[in-house]
Amino acid sequence: MQVPYEPGDVSIIAGEKKTYEPATCGHCGGEGCLYCDKTGTVLVTAPKRACRHCEGVGCIYCGFTGWAEPKGKYD
């Protein structure tokens, strides 16, 4: 029995790799800051979408980038 996919579900099937795409940092608007390592962009899980907790403003769940599922330091 397959469980239906829920938006925001982050479970990954074994062997499946996440794909990332660049997105403009929501904290600095592309100017460069500590949260994007002064590049102005962050890598987020494709397809990119605004953080559901803060609606793109920036919070602890999105690493203050404004995007859902940003790539972590050890990903």
Distance bins in CASP14 RR format, pairs under 12 A and 6 or more apart:
PFRMAT RR
TARGET T0000
AUTHOR 0000-0000-0000
RMODE 2
METHOD distances of the structure
MODEL  1
2 13 0 0 0 0 0 1 0 0 0 0 0
3 9 0 0 0 0 1 0 0 0 0 0 0
3 11 0 0 0 0 1 0 0 0 0 0 0
3 13 0 0 0 0 0 1 0 0 0 0 0
5 11 0 0 0 0 1 0 0 0 0 0 0
5 13 0 0 0 0 0 1 0 0 0 0 0
6 52 0 0 0 0 0 1 0 0 0 0 0
7 47 0 0 0 0 0 1 0 0 0 0 0
7 49 0 0 0 0 1 0 0 0 0 0 0
7 52 0 0 0 0 1 0 0 0 0 0 0
7 68 0 0 0 0 1 0 0 0 0 0 0
7 69 0 0 0 0 0 1 0 0 0 0 0
8 45 0 0 0 0 1 0 0 0 0 0 0
8 47 0 0 0 0 0 1 0 0 0 0 0
8 49 0 0 0 0 1 0 0 0 0 0 0
8 50 0 0 0 0 0 1 0 0 0 0 0
8 51 0 0 0 0 0 1 0 0 0 0 0
8 52 1 0 0 1 0 0 0 0 0 0 0
8 53 0 0 0 0 0 1 0 0 0 0 0
8 61 0 0 0 0 0 1 0 0 0 0 0
8 68 1 0 0 1 0 0 0 0 0 0 0
8 69 0 0 0 0 1 0 0 0 0 0 0
9 45 0 0 0 0 0 1 0 0 0 0 0
9 52 0 0 0 0 0 1 0 0 0 0 0
9 68 0 0 0 0 0 1 0 0 0 0 0
9 69 0 0 0 0 0 1 0 0 0 0 0
10 18 0 0 0 0 1 0 0 0 0 0 0
10 45 0 0 0 0 1 0 0 0 0 0 0
10 52 0 0 0 0 0 1 0 0 0 0 0
10 61 0 0 0 0 0 1 0 0 0 0 0
10 68 0 0 0 0 1 0 0 0 0 0 0
10 69 1 0 0 1 0 0 0 0 0 0 0
10 75 0 0 0 0 0 1 0 0 0 0 0
11 18 0 0 0 0 0 1 0 0 0 0 0
12 18 1 0 0 1 0 0 0 0 0 0 0
12 19 0 0 0 0 0 1 0 0 0 0 0
12 45 0 0 0 0 0 1 0 0 0 0 0
12 69 0 0 0 0 0 1 0 0 0 0 0
12 75 0 0 0 0 0 1 0 0 0 0 0
17 45 0 0 0 0 0 1 0 0 0 0 0
17 46 0 0 0 0 0 1 0 0 0 0 0
17 75 0 0 0 0 0 1 0 0 0 0 0
18 43 0 0 0 0 1 0 0 0 0 0 0
18 44 0 0 0 0 1 0 0 0 0 0 0
18 45 1 0 1 0 0 0 0 0 0 0 0
18 46 0 0 0 0 1 0 0 0 0 0 0
18 47 0 0 0 0 0 1 0 0 0 0 0
18 69 0 0 0 0 1 0 0 0 0 0 0
18 70 0 0 0 0 0 1 0 0 0 0 0
18 71 0 0 0 0 1 0 0 0 0 0 0
18 72 0 0 0 0 0 1 0 0 0 0 0
18 75 1 0 0 1 0 0 0 0 0 0 0
19 43 0 0 0 0 1 0 0 0 0 0 0
19 44 0 0 0 0 0 1 0 0 0 0 0
19 45 1 0 0 1 0 0 0 0 0 0 0
19 46 1 0 1 0 0 0 0 0 0 0 0
19 47 0 0 0 0 1 0 0 0 0 0 0
19 48 0 0 0 0 0 1 0 0 0 0 0
19 69 0 0 0 0 0 1 0 0 0 0 0
19 71 0 0 0 0 0 1 0 0 0 0 0
19 75 0 0 0 0 0 1 0 0 0 0 0
20 41 0 0 0 0 0 1 0 0 0 0 0
20 42 0 0 0 0 1 0 0 0 0 0 0
20 43 1 0 1 0 0 0 0 0 0 0 0
20 44 1 0 0 1 0 0 0 0 0 0 0
20 45 1 0 0 1 0 0 0 0 0 0 0
20 46 1 0 0 1 0 0 0 0 0 0 0
20 47 0 0 0 0 0 1 0 0 0 0 0
20 48 0 0 0 0 1 0 0 0 0 0 0
20 67 0 0 0 0 0 1 0 0 0 0 0
20 69 0 0 0 0 1 0 0 0 0 0 0
20 70 0 0 0 0 1 0 0 0 0 0 0
20 71 1 0 1 0 0 0 0 0 0 0 0
20 72 0 0 0 0 1 0 0 0 0 0 0
20 75 0 0 0 0 1 0 0 0 0 0 0
21 41 0 0 0 0 1 0 0 0 0 0 0
21 42 0 0 0 0 0 1 0 0 0 0 0
21 43 1 0 0 1 0 0 0 0 0 0 0
21 44 1 0 0 1 0 0 0 0 0 0 0
21 45 0 0 0 0 1 0 0 0 0 0 0
21 46 1 0 1 0 0 0 0 0 0 0 0
21 47 1 0 0 1 0 0 0 0 0 0 0
21 48 1 0 1 0 0 0 0 0 0 0 0
21 49 0 0 0 0 0 1 0 0 0 0 0
21 67 0 0 0 0 0 1 0 0 0 0 0
21 69 0 0 0 0 0 1 0 0 0 0 0
21 70 0 0 0 0 0 1 0 0 0 0 0
21 71 0 0 0 0 1 0 0 0 0 0 0
22 30 0 0 0 0 0 1 0 0 0 0 0
22 36 0 0 0 0 1 0 0 0 0 0 0
22 39 0 0 0 0 1 0 0 0 0 0 0
22 40 0 0 0 0 1 0 0 0 0 0 0
22 41 1 0 1 0 0 0 0 0 0 0 0
22 42 1 0 0 1 0 0 0 0 0 0 0
22 43 1 0 0 1 0 0 0 0 0 0 0
22 44 1 0 0 1 0 0 0 0 0 0 0
22 45 0 0 0 0 0 1 0 0 0 0 0
22 46 0 0 0 0 0 1 0 0 0 0 0
22 48 0 0 0 0 1 0 0 0 0 0 0
22 65 0 0 0 0 0 1 0 0 0 0 0
22 67 0 0 0 0 0 1 0 0 0 0 0
22 70 0 0 0 0 0 1 0 0 0 0 0
22 71 0 0 0 0 1 0 0 0 0 0 0
23 29 0 0 0 0 0 1 0 0 0 0 0
23 30 0 0 0 0 1 0 0 0 0 0 0
23 36 0 0 0 0 1 0 0 0 0 0 0
23 39 0 0 0 0 0 1 0 0 0 0 0
23 40 0 0 0 0 1 0 0 0 0 0 0
23 41 1 0 0 1 0 0 0 0 0 0 0
23 42 1 0 1 0 0 0 0 0 0 0 0
23 43 1 0 0 1 0 0 0 0 0 0 0
23 44 1 0 1 0 0 0 0 0 0 0 0
23 45 0 0 0 0 1 0 0 0 0 0 0
23 46 0 0 0 0 1 0 0 0 0 0 0
23 47 0 0 0 0 0 1 0 0 0 0 0
23 48 1 0 1 0 0 0 0 0 0 0 0
23 49 0 0 0 0 1 0 0 0 0 0 0
23 50 0 0 0 0 1 0 0 0 0 0 0
23 51 0 0 0 0 0 1 0 0 0 0 0
23 56 0 0 0 0 0 1 0 0 0 0 0
23 62 0 0 0 0 0 1 0 0 0 0 0
23 65 1 0 0 1 0 0 0 0 0 0 0
23 66 0 0 0 0 1 0 0 0 0 0 0
23 67 1 0 1 0 0 0 0 0 0 0 0
23 68 0 0 0 0 1 0 0 0 0 0 0
23 69 0 0 0 0 0 1 0 0 0 0 0
23 70 0 0 0 0 1 0 0 0 0 0 0
23 71 0 0 0 0 0 1 0 0 0 0 0
24 30 1 0 1 0 0 0 0 0 0 0 0
24 31 0 0 0 0 1 0 0 0 0 0 0
24 32 0 0 0 0 1 0 0 0 0 0 0
24 33 0 0 0 0 0 1 0 0 0 0 0
24 35 0 0 0 0 0 1 0 0 0 0 0
24 36 0 0 0 0 1 0 0 0 0 0 0
24 39 0 0 0 0 0 1 0 0 0 0 0
24 40 1 0 0 1 0 0 0 0 0 0 0
24 41 1 0 1 0 0 0 0 0 0 0 0
24 42 0 0 0 0 1 0 0 0 0 0 0
24 43 0 0 0 0 0 1 0 0 0 0 0
24 44 0 0 0 0 0 1 0 0 0 0 0
24 48 0 0 0 0 1 0 0 0 0 0 0
24 50 0 0 0 0 0 1 0 0 0 0 0
24 56 0 0 0 0 0 1 0 0 0 0 0
24 65 0 0 0 0 1 0 0 0 0 0 0
24 66 0 0 0 0 1 0 0 0 0 0 0
24 67 0 0 0 0 1 0 0 0 0 0 0
25 31 0 0 0 0 1 0 0 0 0 0 0
25 32 1 0 0 1 0 0 0 0 0 0 0
25 33 1 0 0 1 0 0 0 0 0 0 0
25 34 0 0 0 0 0 1 0 0 0 0 0
25 35 1 0 0 1 0 0 0 0 0 0 0
25 36 1 1 0 0 0 0 0 0 0 0 0
25 37 0 0 0 0 1 0 0 0 0 0 0
25 38 0 0 0 0 1 0 0 0 0 0 0
25 39 1 0 0 1 0 0 0 0 0 0 0
25 40 1 0 1 0 0 0 0 0 0 0 0
25 41 1 0 0 1 0 0 0 0 0 0 0
25 42 1 0 1 0 0 0 0 0 0 0 0
25 43 0 0 0 0 0 1 0 0 0 0 0
25 44 0 0 0 0 0 1 0 0 0 0 0
25 48 0 0 0 0 0 1 0 0 0 0 0
25 56 0 0 0 0 0 1 0 0 0 0 0
25 58 0 0 0 0 1 0 0 0 0 0 0
25 62 0 0 0 0 0 1 0 0 0 0 0
25 63 0 0 0 0 0 1 0 0 0 0 0
25 64 0 0 0 0 1 0 0 0 0 0 0
25 65 1 0 1 0 0 0 0 0 0 0 0
25 66 0 0 0 0 1 0 0 0 0 0 0
25 67 0 0 0 0 1 0 0 0 0 0 0
25 70 0 0 0 0 1 0 0 0 0 0 0
26 32 0 0 0 0 0 1 0 0 0 0 0
26 33 0 0 0 0 1 0 0 0 0 0 0
26 35 0 0 0 0 1 0 0 0 0 0 0
26 36 0 0 0 0 1 0 0 0 0 0 0
26 40 0 0 0 0 1 0 0 0 0 0 0
26 41 0 0 0 0 1 0 0 0 0 0 0
26 42 0 0 0 0 1 0 0 0 0 0 0
26 44 0 0 0 0 0 1 0 0 0 0 0
26 48 0 0 0 0 0 1 0 0 0 0 0
26 50 0 0 0 0 1 0 0 0 0 0 0
26 51 0 0 0 0 1 0 0 0 0 0 0
26 54 0 0 0 0 0 1 0 0 0 0 0
26 55 0 0 0 0 0 1 0 0 0 0 0
26 56 1 0 0 1 0 0 0 0 0 0 0
26 57 0 0 0 0 1 0 0 0 0 0 0
26 58 1 0 0 1 0 0 0 0 0 0 0
26 59 0 0 0 0 0 1 0 0 0 0 0
26 62 0 0 0 0 1 0 0 0 0 0 0
26 63 0 0 0 0 0 1 0 0 0 0 0
26 64 0 0 0 0 1 0 0 0 0 0 0
26 65 1 0 1 0 0 0 0 0 0 0 0
26 66 1 0 1 0 0 0 0 0 0 0 0
26 67 1 0 0 1 0 0 0 0 0 0 0
26 70 0 0 0 0 0 1 0 0 0 0 0
27 33 1 0 1 0 0 0 0 0 0 0 0
27 34 0 0 0 0 1 0 0 0 0 0 0
27 35 1 0 1 0 0 0 0 0 0 0 0
27 36 1 0 0 1 0 0 0 0 0 0 0
27 37 0 0 0 0 0 1 0 0 0 0 0
27 38 0 0 0 0 0 1 0 0 0 0 0
27 40 0 0 0 0 1 0 0 0 0 0 0
27 41 0 0 0 0 0 1 0 0 0 0 0
27 42 0 0 0 0 1 0 0 0 0 0 0
27 51 0 0 0 0 0 1 0 0 0 0 0
27 54 0 0 0 0 0 1 0 0 0 0 0
27 56 0 0 0 0 1 0 0 0 0 0 0
27 57 0 0 0 0 1 0 0 0 0 0 0
27 58 1 0 0 1 0 0 0 0 0 0 0
27 59 0 0 0 0 0 1 0 0 0 0 0
27 62 0 0 0 0 1 0 0 0 0 0 0
27 63 0 0 0 0 1 0 0 0 0 0 0
27 64 1 0 1 0 0 0 0 0 0 0 0
27 65 1 0 0 1 0 0 0 0 0 0 0
27 66 1 0 0 1 0 0 0 0 0 0 0
27 67 0 0 0 0 0 1 0 0 0 0 0
27 70 0 0 0 0 0 1 0 0 0 0 0
28 34 0 0 0 0 1 0 0 0 0 0 0
28 35 1 0 0 1 0 0 0 0 0 0 0
28 36 1 0 0 1 0 0 0 0 0 0 0
28 37 0 0 0 0 0 1 0 0 0 0 0
28 38 0 0 0 0 1 0 0 0 0 0 0
28 39 0 0 0 0 1 0 0 0 0 0 0
28 40 1 0 0 1 0 0 0 0 0 0 0
28 41 0 0 0 0 0 1 0 0 0 0 0
28 42 0 0 0 0 0 1 0 0 0 0 0
28 58 0 0 0 0 0 1 0 0 0 0 0
28 64 0 0 0 0 1 0 0 0 0 0 0
28 65 0 0 0 0 1 0 0 0 0 0 0
28 66 0 0 0 0 0 1 0 0 0 0 0
29 35 0 0 0 0 0 1 0 0 0 0 0
29 36 0 0 0 0 1 0 0 0 0 0 0
29 39 0 0 0 0 0 1 0 0 0 0 0
29 40 1 0 0 1 0 0 0 0 0 0 0
29 41 0 0 0 0 1 0 0 0 0 0 0
29 42 0 0 0 0 0 1 0 0 0 0 0
29 56 0 0 0 0 0 1 0 0 0 0 0
29 57 0 0 0 0 0 1 0 0 0 0 0
29 58 0 0 0 0 0 1 0 0 0 0 0
29 64 0 0 0 0 0 1 0 0 0 0 0
29 65 0 0 0 0 1 0 0 0 0 0 0
29 66 0 0 0 0 0 1 0 0 0 0 0
29 67 0 0 0 0 0 1 0 0 0 0 0
30 36 1 0 0 1 0 0 0 0 0 0 0
30 37 0 0 0 0 0 1 0 0 0 0 0
30 38 0 0 0 0 1 0 0 0 0 0 0
30 39 0 0 0 0 1 0 0 0 0 0 0
30 40 1 1 0 0 0 0 0 0 0 0 0
30 41 1 0 0 1 0 0 0 0 0 0 0
30 42 0 0 0 0 1 0 0 0 0 0 0
30 65 0 0 0 0 0 1 0 0 0 0 0
31 38 0 0 0 0 1 0 0 0 0 0 0
31 39 0 0 0 0 0 1 0 0 0 0 0
31 40 1 0 0 1 0 0 0 0 0 0 0
31 41 0 0 0 0 0 1 0 0 0 0 0
32 38 1 0 1 0 0 0 0 0 0 0 0
32 39 1 0 0 1 0 0 0 0 0 0 0
32 40 1 0 1 0 0 0 0 0 0 0 0
32 41 0 0 0 0 1 0 0 0 0 0 0
32 42 0 0 0 0 0 1 0 0 0 0 0
32 65 0 0 0 0 0 1 0 0 0 0 0
33 39 0 0 0 0 1 0 0 0 0 0 0
33 40 1 0 0 1 0 0 0 0 0 0 0
33 41 0 0 0 0 0 1 0 0 0 0 0
33 42 0 0 0 0 0 1 0 0 0 0 0
33 58 0 0 0 0 0 1 0 0 0 0 0
33 63 0 0 0 0 0 1 0 0 0 0 0
33 64 0 0 0 0 1 0 0 0 0 0 0
33 65 0 0 0 0 1 0 0 0 0 0 0
34 40 0 0 0 0 0 1 0 0 0 0 0
34 42 0 0 0 0 0 1 0 0 0 0 0
34 63 0 0 0 0 0 1 0 0 0 0 0
34 64 0 0 0 0 1 0 0 0 0 0 0
34 65 0 0 0 0 0 1 0 0 0 0 0
35 41 0 0 0 0 0 1 0 0 0 0 0
35 42 1 0 0 1 0 0 0 0 0 0 0
35 58 0 0 0 0 1 0 0 0 0 0 0
35 59 0 0 0 0 0 1 0 0 0 0 0
35 60 0 0 0 0 0 1 0 0 0 0 0
35 62 0 0 0 0 1 0 0 0 0 0 0
35 63 1 0 0 1 0 0 0 0 0 0 0
35 64 1 0 1 0 0 0 0 0 0 0 0
35 65 1 0 1 0 0 0 0 0 0 0 0
35 66 0 0 0 0 1 0 0 0 0 0 0
35 67 0 0 0 0 0 1 0 0 0 0 0
35 70 0 0 0 0 1 0 0 0 0 0 0
35 72 0 0 0 0 0 1 0 0 0 0 0
35 73 0 0 0 0 0 1 0 0 0 0 0
36 42 1 0 1 0 0 0 0 0 0 0 0
36 43 0 0 0 0 1 0 0 0 0 0 0
36 44 0 0 0 0 0 1 0 0 0 0 0
36 62 0 0 0 0 0 1 0 0 0 0 0
36 63 0 0 0 0 0 1 0 0 0 0 0
36 64 0 0 0 0 1 0 0 0 0 0 0
36 65 1 0 0 1 0 0 0 0 0 0 0
36 66 0 0 0 0 0 1 0 0 0 0 0
36 67 0 0 0 0 0 1 0 0 0 0 0
36 70 0 0 0 0 1 0 0 0 0 0 0
36 71 0 0 0 0 0 1 0 0 0 0 0
37 43 0 0 0 0 0 1 0 0 0 0 0
37 65 0 0 0 0 0 1 0 0 0 0 0
37 70 0 0 0 0 0 1 0 0 0 0 0
37 71 0 0 0 0 0 1 0 0 0 0 0
37 72 0 0 0 0 0 1 0 0 0 0 0
37 73 0 0 0 0 0 1 0 0 0 0 0
39 65 0 0 0 0 0 1 0 0 0 0 0
40 65 0 0 0 0 1 0 0 0 0 0 0
41 48 0 0 0 0 0 1 0 0 0 0 0
41 65 0 0 0 0 1 0 0 0 0 0 0
41 67 0 0 0 0 0 1 0 0 0 0 0
41 70 0 0 0 0 0 1 0 0 0 0 0
41 71 0 0 0 0 0 1 0 0 0 0 0
42 48 0 0 0 0 1 0 0 0 0 0 0
42 51 0 0 0 0 0 1 0 0 0 0 0
42 58 0 0 0 0 0 1 0 0 0 0 0
42 62 0 0 0 0 1 0 0 0 0 0 0
42 63 0 0 0 0 1 0 0 0 0 0 0
42 64 0 0 0 0 1 0 0 0 0 0 0
42 65 1 0 1 0 0 0 0 0 0 0 0
42 66 0 0 0 0 1 0 0 0 0 0 0
42 67 1 0 0 1 0 0 0 0 0 0 0
42 68 0 0 0 0 0 1 0 0 0 0 0
42 69 0 0 0 0 0 1 0 0 0 0 0
42 70 1 0 1 0 0 0 0 0 0 0 0
42 71 1 0 0 1 0 0 0 0 0 0 0
42 72 0 0 0 0 1 0 0 0 0 0 0
42 73 0 0 0 0 0 1 0 0 0 0 0
42 75 0 0 0 0 0 1 0 0 0 0 0
43 65 0 0 0 0 1 0 0 0 0 0 0
43 67 0 0 0 0 1 0 0 0 0 0 0
43 69 0 0 0 0 1 0 0 0 0 0 0
43 70 1 0 0 1 0 0 0 0 0 0 0
43 71 1 0 1 0 0 0 0 0 0 0 0
43 72 0 0 0 0 1 0 0 0 0 0 0
43 73 0 0 0 0 0 1 0 0 0 0 0
43 75 0 0 0 0 1 0 0 0 0 0 0
44 50 0 0 0 0 1 0 0 0 0 0 0
44 51 0 0 0 0 1 0 0 0 0 0 0
44 56 0 0 0 0 0 1 0 0 0 0 0
44 62 0 0 0 0 1 0 0 0 0 0 0
44 63 0 0 0 0 0 1 0 0 0 0 0
44 65 1 0 0 1 0 0 0 0 0 0 0
44 66 0 0 0 0 1 0 0 0 0 0 0
44 67 1 0 1 0 0 0 0 0 0 0 0
44 68 1 0 0 1 0 0 0 0 0 0 0
44 69 1 0 1 0 0 0 0 0 0 0 0
44 70 1 0 1 0 0 0 0 0 0 0 0
44 71 1 0 0 1 0 0 0 0 0 0 0
44 72 0 0 0 0 0 1 0 0 0 0 0
44 75 0 0 0 0 0 1 0 0 0 0 0
45 51 0 0 0 0 0 1 0 0 0 0 0
45 62 0 0 0 0 0 1 0 0 0 0 0
45 65 0 0 0 0 0 1 0 0 0 0 0
45 67 0 0 0 0 1 0 0 0 0 0 0
45 68 1 0 0 1 0 0 0 0 0 0 0
45 69 1 1 0 0 0 0 0 0 0 0 0
45 70 1 0 0 1 0 0 0 0 0 0 0
45 71 1 0 0 1 0 0 0 0 0 0 0
45 72 0 0 0 0 0 1 0 0 0 0 0
45 75 0 0 0 0 1 0 0 0 0 0 0
46 67 0 0 0 0 0 1 0 0 0 0 0
46 68 0 0 0 0 0 1 0 0 0 0 0
46 69 0 0 0 0 1 0 0 0 0 0 0
46 70 0 0 0 0 0 1 0 0 0 0 0
46 71 0 0 0 0 0 1 0 0 0 0 0
47 67 0 0 0 0 0 1 0 0 0 0 0
47 68 0 0 0 0 1 0 0 0 0 0 0
47 69 0 0 0 0 0 1 0 0 0 0 0
48 56 0 0 0 0 0 1 0 0 0 0 0
48 62 0 0 0 0 0 1 0 0 0 0 0
48 65 0 0 0 0 0 1 0 0 0 0 0
48 66 0 0 0 0 0 1 0 0 0 0 0
48 67 1 0 1 0 0 0 0 0 0 0 0
48 68 1 0 0 1 0 0 0 0 0 0 0
48 69 0 0 0 0 1 0 0 0 0 0 0
48 70 0 0 0 0 1 0 0 0 0 0 0
48 71 0 0 0 0 0 1 0 0 0 0 0
49 55 0 0 0 0 0 1 0 0 0 0 0
49 56 0 0 0 0 1 0 0 0 0 0 0
49 62 0 0 0 0 0 1 0 0 0 0 0
49 66 0 0 0 0 1 0 0 0 0 0 0
49 67 1 0 0 1 0 0 0 0 0 0 0
49 68 1 0 1 0 0 0 0 0 0 0 0
49 69 0 0 0 0 1 0 0 0 0 0 0
49 70 0 0 0 0 0 1 0 0 0 0 0
50 56 1 0 1 0 0 0 0 0 0 0 0
50 57 0 0 0 0 1 0 0 0 0 0 0
50 58 0 0 0 0 1 0 0 0 0 0 0
50 59 0 0 0 0 0 1 0 0 0 0 0
50 61 0 0 0 0 0 1 0 0 0 0 0
50 62 0 0 0 0 1 0 0 0 0 0 0
50 65 0 0 0 0 0 1 0 0 0 0 0
50 66 1 0 0 1 0 0 0 0 0 0 0
50 67 1 0 0 1 0 0 0 0 0 0 0
50 68 1 0 0 1 0 0 0 0 0 0 0
50 69 0 0 0 0 0 1 0 0 0 0 0
50 70 0 0 0 0 0 1 0 0 0 0 0
51 57 1 0 0 1 0 0 0 0 0 0 0
51 58 1 0 0 1 0 0 0 0 0 0 0
51 59 1 0 0 1 0 0 0 0 0 0 0
51 60 0 0 0 0 0 1 0 0 0 0 0
51 61 1 0 0 1 0 0 0 0 0 0 0
51 62 1 1 0 0 0 0 0 0 0 0 0
51 63 0 0 0 0 1 0 0 0 0 0 0
51 64 0 0 0 0 1 0 0 0 0 0 0
51 65 1 0 0 1 0 0 0 0 0 0 0
51 66 1 0 1 0 0 0 0 0 0 0 0
51 67 1 0 0 1 0 0 0 0 0 0 0
51 68 1 0 1 0 0 0 0 0 0 0 0
51 69 0 0 0 0 1 0 0 0 0 0 0
51 70 0 0 0 0 1 0 0 0 0 0 0
52 58 0 0 0 0 0 1 0 0 0 0 0
52 59 0 0 0 0 0 1 0 0 0 0 0
52 61 0 0 0 0 1 0 0 0 0 0 0
52 62 0 0 0 0 1 0 0 0 0 0 0
52 66 0 0 0 0 0 1 0 0 0 0 0
52 67 0 0 0 0 0 1 0 0 0 0 0
52 68 1 0 0 1 0 0 0 0 0 0 0
52 69 0 0 0 0 0 1 0 0 0 0 0
53 59 1 0 1 0 0 0 0 0 0 0 0
53 60 0 0 0 0 1 0 0 0 0 0 0
53 61 1 0 1 0 0 0 0 0 0 0 0
53 62 1 0 0 1 0 0 0 0 0 0 0
53 63 0 0 0 0 0 1 0 0 0 0 0
53 64 0 0 0 0 0 1 0 0 0 0 0
53 65 0 0 0 0 0 1 0 0 0 0 0
53 66 0 0 0 0 1 0 0 0 0 0 0
53 67 0 0 0 0 0 1 0 0 0 0 0
53 68 0 0 0 0 1 0 0 0 0 0 0
53 69 0 0 0 0 0 1 0 0 0 0 0
54 60 0 0 0 0 1 0 0 0 0 0 0
54 61 1 0 0 1 0 0 0 0 0 0 0
54 62 1 0 0 1 0 0 0 0 0 0 0
54 63 0 0 0 0 1 0 0 0 0 0 0
54 64 0 0 0 0 1 0 0 0 0 0 0
54 65 0 0 0 0 1 0 0 0 0 0 0
54 66 1 0 0 1 0 0 0 0 0 0 0
54 67 0 0 0 0 0 1 0 0 0 0 0
54 68 0 0 0 0 1 0 0 0 0 0 0
55 61 0 0 0 0 0 1 0 0 0 0 0
55 62 0 0 0 0 0 1 0 0 0 0 0
55 66 0 0 0 0 1 0 0 0 0 0 0
55 67 0 0 0 0 0 1 0 0 0 0 0
55 68 0 0 0 0 0 1 0 0 0 0 0
56 62 1 0 0 1 0 0 0 0 0 0 0
56 63 0 0 0 0 0 1 0 0 0 0 0
56 64 0 0 0 0 1 0 0 0 0 0 0
56 65 0 0 0 0 1 0 0 0 0 0 0
56 66 1 1 0 0 0 0 0 0 0 0 0
56 67 1 0 0 1 0 0 0 0 0 0 0
56 68 0 0 0 0 1 0 0 0 0 0 0
56 70 0 0 0 0 0 1 0 0 0 0 0
57 63 0 0 0 0 0 1 0 0 0 0 0
57 64 0 0 0 0 1 0 0 0 0 0 0
57 65 0 0 0 0 0 1 0 0 0 0 0
57 66 1 0 0 1 0 0 0 0 0 0 0
57 67 0 0 0 0 0 1 0 0 0 0 0
58 64 1 0 1 0 0 0 0 0 0 0 0
58 65 1 0 0 1 0 0 0 0 0 0 0
58 66 1 0 1 0 0 0 0 0 0 0 0
58 67 0 0 0 0 1 0 0 0 0 0 0
58 68 0 0 0 0 0 1 0 0 0 0 0
58 70 0 0 0 0 0 1 0 0 0 0 0
59 65 0 0 0 0 1 0 0 0 0 0 0
59 66 1 0 0 1 0 0 0 0 0 0 0
59 67 0 0 0 0 0 1 0 0 0 0 0
59 68 0 0 0 0 0 1 0 0 0 0 0
59 70 0 0 0 0 0 1 0 0 0 0 0
60 66 0 0 0 0 0 1 0 0 0 0 0
60 70 0 0 0 0 0 1 0 0 0 0 0
61 67 0 0 0 0 0 1 0 0 0 0 0
61 68 0 0 0 0 1 0 0 0 0 0 0
61 69 0 0 0 0 1 0 0 0 0 0 0
61 70 0 0 0 0 1 0 0 0 0 0 0
62 68 1 0 0 1 0 0 0 0 0 0 0
62 69 0 0 0 0 1 0 0 0 0 0 0
62 70 1 0 0 1 0 0 0 0 0 0 0
62 71 0 0 0 0 0 1 0 0 0 0 0
62 72 0 0 0 0 0 1 0 0 0 0 0
63 69 0 0 0 0 0 1 0 0 0 0 0
63 70 1 0 0 1 0 0 0 0 0 0 0
63 71 0 0 0 0 0 1 0 0 0 0 0
63 72 0 0 0 0 1 0 0 0 0 0 0
63 73 0 0 0 0 0 1 0 0 0 0 0
64 70 0 0 0 0 1 0 0 0 0 0 0
65 71 0 0 0 0 1 0 0 0 0 0 0
65 72 0 0 0 0 0 1 0 0 0 0 0
69 75 0 0 0 0 1 0 0 0 0 0 0
END
